[in-house]
Amino acid sequence: MRAAEPAMTSTLAQTKEDISRAIARMHGAVLSSAIDCECRDRVGEALRDLERLERERIERSLLTAAGEQRRRIAALLELLDDFDPNETDALDDGTMAEAGLLFADIAAAAELGSYLLRQSRQVRHSSGVVQEVSNRAAPSE
């Protein structure tokens, strides 16, 4: 399961970049060919709305994935309740090995959850590629 999770987060980050680049290309192409200023303004606004909606969708996906990691940690902690280091008579090699794996899984889930939240903040605070392209493509007067 651990191998699939980083792939999922990498895919989400790549998707965010692909969407931003595609919207920026569309915006640049439309603005460079649109002579009518009113049309240009309406298309620019629509593309900014599209980018905002896509950013919100990606942010929700990242937050949902972080929430799944939180639930995973809670479930792992419940399993770890069986491990009591004060009961040394009950601690055999198998119990200690299982507890060690649970701790490792908790650490991995926490690390992934932290990464997902950082990515979510980055998406939330991204400046908007479309606005940057719009500013570059606007005719100087």
MODELLER restraints for C-alpha pairs under 7 A, 6 or more apart:
rsr = mdl.restraints
at = mdl.atoms
rsr.add(forms.Gaussian(group=physical.xy_distance, feature=features.Distance(at['CA:16:A'], at['CA:58:A']), mean=6.94, stdev=0.5))
rsr.add(forms.Gaussian(group=physical.xy_distance, feature=features.Distance(at['CA:20:A'], at['CA:51:A']), mean=6.92, stdev=0.5))
rsr.add(forms.Gaussian(group=physical.xy_distance, feature=features.Distance(at['CA:20:A'], at['CA:129:A']), mean=6.19, stdev=0.5))
rsr.add(forms.Gaussian(group=physical.xy_distance, feature=features.Distance(at['CA:23:A'], at['CA:47:A']), mean=6.77, stdev=0.5))
rsr.add(forms.Gaussian(group=physical.xy_distance, feature=features.Distance(at['CA:23:A'], at['CA:51:A']), mean=6.95, stdev=0.5))
rsr.add(forms.Gaussian(group=physical.xy_distance, feature=features.Distance(at['CA:23:A'], at['CA:130:A']), mean=6.68, stdev=0.5))
rsr.add(forms.Gaussian(group=physical.xy_distance, feature=features.Distance(at['CA:24:A'], at['CA:129:A']), mean=6.16, stdev=0.5))
rsr.add(forms.Gaussian(group=physical.xy_distance, feature=features.Distance(at['CA:24:A'], at['CA:130:A']), mean=5.12, stdev=0.5))
rsr.add(forms.Gaussian(group=physical.xy_distance, feature=features.Distance(at['CA:24:A'], at['CA:133:A']), mean=6.32, stdev=0.5))
rsr.add(forms.Gaussian(group=physical.xy_distance, feature=features.Distance(at['CA:27:A'], at['CA:44:A']), mean=6.67, stdev=0.5))
rsr.add(forms.Gaussian(group=physical.xy_distance, feature=features.Distance(at['CA:27:A'], at['CA:47:A']), mean=6.79, stdev=0.5))
rsr.add(forms.Gaussian(group=physical.xy_distance, feature=features.Distance(at['CA:27:A'], at['CA:130:A']), mean=6.67, stdev=0.5))
rsr.add(forms.Gaussian(group=physical.xy_distance, feature=features.Distance(at['CA:28:A'], at['CA:133:A']), mean=6.51, stdev=0.5))
rsr.add(forms.Gaussian(group=physical.xy_distance, feature=features.Distance(at['CA:28:A'], at['CA:137:A']), mean=6.71, stdev=0.5))
rsr.add(forms.Gaussian(group=physical.xy_distance, feature=features.Distance(at['CA:31:A'], at['CA:40:A']), mean=5.96, stdev=0.5))
rsr.add(forms.Gaussian(group=physical.xy_distance, feature=features.Distance(at['CA:31:A'], at['CA:137:A']), mean=6.71, stdev=0.5))
rsr.add(forms.Gaussian(group=physical.xy_distance, feature=features.Distance(at['CA:32:A'], at['CA:137:A']), mean=6.94, stdev=0.5))
rsr.add(forms.Gaussian(group=physical.xy_distance, feature=features.Distance(at['CA:34:A'], at['CA:40:A']), mean=5.76, stdev=0.5))
rsr.add(forms.Gaussian(group=physical.xy_distance, feature=features.Distance(at['CA:48:A'], at['CA:130:A']), mean=6.13, stdev=0.5))
rsr.add(forms.Gaussian(group=physical.xy_distance, feature=features.Distance(at['CA:55:A'], at['CA:123:A']), mean=6.18, stdev=0.5))
rsr.add(forms.Gaussian(group=physical.xy_distance, feature=features.Distance(at['CA:55:A'], at['CA:124:A']), mean=6.92, stdev=0.5))
rsr.add(forms.Gaussian(group=physical.xy_distance, feature=features.Distance(at['CA:59:A'], at['CA:120:A']), mean=5.07, stdev=0.5))
rsr.add(forms.Gaussian(group=physical.xy_distance, feature=features.Distance(at['CA:59:A'], at['CA:123:A']), mean=6.24, stdev=0.5))
rsr.add(forms.Gaussian(group=physical.xy_distance, feature=features.Distance(at['CA:59:A'], at['CA:124:A']), mean=6.70, stdev=0.5))
rsr.add(forms.Gaussian(group=physical.xy_distance, feature=features.Distance(at['CA:62:A'], at['CA:116:A']), mean=5.65, stdev=0.5))
rsr.add(forms.Gaussian(group=physical.xy_distance, feature=features.Distance(at['CA:62:A'], at['CA:117:A']), mean=6.96, stdev=0.5))
rsr.add(forms.Gaussian(group=physical.xy_distance, feature=features.Distance(at['CA:62:A'], at['CA:120:A']), mean=5.72, stdev=0.5))
rsr.add(forms.Gaussian(group=physical.xy_distance, feature=features.Distance(at['CA:63:A'], at['CA:116:A']), mean=6.97, stdev=0.5))
rsr.add(forms.Gaussian(group=physical.xy_distance, feature=features.Distance(at['CA:63:A'], at['CA:117:A']), mean=6.58, stdev=0.5))
rsr.add(forms.Gaussian(group=physical.xy_distance, feature=features.Distance(at['CA:63:A'], at['CA:120:A']), mean=6.61, stdev=0.5))
rsr.add(forms.Gaussian(group=physical.xy_distance, feature=features.Distance(at['CA:66:A'], at['CA:113:A']), mean=4.65, stdev=0.5))
rsr.add(forms.Gaussian(group=physical.xy_distance, feature=features.Distance(at['CA:66:A'], at['CA:116:A']), mean=5.69, stdev=0.5))
rsr.add(forms.Gaussian(group=physical.xy_distance, feature=features.Distance(at['CA:66:A'], at['CA:117:A']), mean=6.50, stdev=0.5))
rsr.add(forms.Gaussian(group=physical.xy_distance, feature=features.Distance(at['CA:69:A'], at['CA:109:A']), mean=5.46, stdev=0.5))
rsr.add(forms.Gaussian(group=physical.xy_distance, feature=features.Distance(at['CA:69:A'], at['CA:110:A']), mean=6.94, stdev=0.5))
rsr.add(forms.Gaussian(group=physical.xy_distance, feature=features.Distance(at['CA:69:A'], at['CA:113:A']), mean=5.58, stdev=0.5))
rsr.add(forms.Gaussian(group=physical.xy_distance, feature=features.Distance(at['CA:73:A'], at['CA:106:A']), mean=5.51, stdev=0.5))
rsr.add(forms.Gaussian(group=physical.xy_distance, feature=features.Distance(at['CA:73:A'], at['CA:109:A']), mean=6.48, stdev=0.5))
rsr.add(forms.Gaussian(group=physical.xy_distance, feature=features.Distance(at['CA:76:A'], at['CA:102:A']), mean=6.38, stdev=0.5))
rsr.add(forms.Gaussian(group=physical.xy_distance, feature=features.Distance(at['CA:76:A'], at['CA:106:A']), mean=6.64, stdev=0.5))
rsr.add(forms.Gaussian(group=physical.xy_distance, feature=features.Distance(at['CA:80:A'], at['CA:99:A']), mean=6.40, stdev=0.5))
rsr.add(forms.Gaussian(group=physical.xy_distance, feature=features.Distance(at['CA:80:A'], at['CA:102:A']), mean=6.73, stdev=0.5))
rsr.add(forms.Gaussian(group=physical.xy_distance, feature=features.Distance(at['CA:83:A'], at['CA:99:A']), mean=6.49, stdev=0.5))
